[in-house]
Amino acid sequence: MTTTTTDSPAAPLADEPSSPGLIHRRGRWIDNWDPENPTQWAAVGKRIASRNLGWSIFAEFLGFIVWQLWSIVVVQLPAAGFHFDTTQIFWLISLPSLVGATLRFPYTFMVPRFGGRNWTMISAALLLIPTVALGIAVSDPGTPFPVMLLIAALGGFGGGNFASSMSNITFFYPQREKGYALGLNAAGGNIGVAVAQVAVPIVITVGAAGTVNLSLAGWIWIPLILVAIVGAYRFMDNLSNTKSDFAASAAAVREPHLWILALLYIGTFGSFIGFSSVFPKLISDQFPTFSTFQVGGAAITLAFLGALIGSLARPFGGRLADRFGGAVVTVAAFGVMALGALAVIWVLPMGSFWAFLGAFLVIFVATGVGNGSTYRMIPSVLAARDGVADAHRRAGNISTQRKTAASLGIISAVGAYGGFIIPQVLSISKTSTGAYAAAILGFVIAYLVLMAVTAFFYLRRRSSVAGQRV
């Protein structure tokens, strides 16, 4: 267990003139944080939480951009003089997701170890490594594939940010507002995928005279990363009650429902990040004439619409889960995802890009809603399992809250493996059958199974959380 410094309490910060029960210390540490205390929350808590949420969103936004840069870059590699086969391309797309998912496990425990503000600074600084490396590597068509693969793997630093960011923010908000706050935090990060998919094609083609300045795909994000580091340093806070609790973490790992929820999150978030990363490639393969559109001297792609819509839908999924319970919303989300995937299979032989795009956008909306609702289920289910009455609105004691924070990170890590699984399954389908339909049919079956799993464990009258709205 880590310990905080014992500096003498300092006066409240200038933007918190009155802090009921709070103690502010050097290094922007805050003692006695209790968002469930209505007096503290109304007086200063909500303002402090909102400020930290804003900078957390910005840092996570950049993390997702860096994480998904290679999904955009690979489509432009031929124009930059690189020649890789289909299997190599899909490895460049999927490896950042594999590394990012794996990094989420240690990142989950970094906030208790270093503090939310401090770790946000560190994790943002780490994003400079893959962006600089990408900018250098893609400027030389002679860069060998193993080097490119290693640099793509470094993009996983951006994927790890999500776990620490969500773990941090869950401590700042009361249970009744966790769904919306976590949804906003996640959506702010998720939307980075859409922004990257819009910005990178424009930046690398403007003024490139028929070719691409592909190195700019890395360089353009460096100033914003520096802003995130400085912003976290000046405006974020560390909470002393986020101390490492290995007993709680071990309890989380032993909790069967953690793994059930992680499976559901593979289906929702894994689908979102997996389809977001391959969507530019799918459009390029199936509808090459619609891969990019020229607007003036810039090229844009409509692939960003999937990530954008999925990101915007996420906080609404959290809000719906706050109101109706996450399980009901998650069941509905999986049902719509299955229908959307069936629609993709149906429209592929038609050769209609717009029907293909519409079917995929249905999937993206459902993944976004499902992301928010599944993540909202986590604190409720764990509180209910710890015997908390009205677990949908009450977080339980600090031990339960710490177990929840650890679970959020672990589940986010497991779910992110979907970002590796989906591209690899699509790659196998493409290389073995020459088409993507077999893989998409497999996804339909998976979504129906996950819908049944959700209903069985969380909506059944005799389930272990029966009587609770989770």
PyMOL commands that set and color helices and strands:
alter all, ss='L'
color gray80, all
select helices_A, chain A and resi 38-76+78-80+86-108+110-114+116-126+128-137+145-154+156-172+175-205+216-219+222-235+240-242+246-254+256-286+288-290+304-324+326-350+353-385+398-416+418-433+437-458
alter helices_A, ss='H'
color red, helices_A
select strands_A, chain A and resi 23-25+29-31+238-239+293-295+298-300
alter strands_A, ss='S'
color yellow, strands_A
deselect
rebuild
show_as cartoon
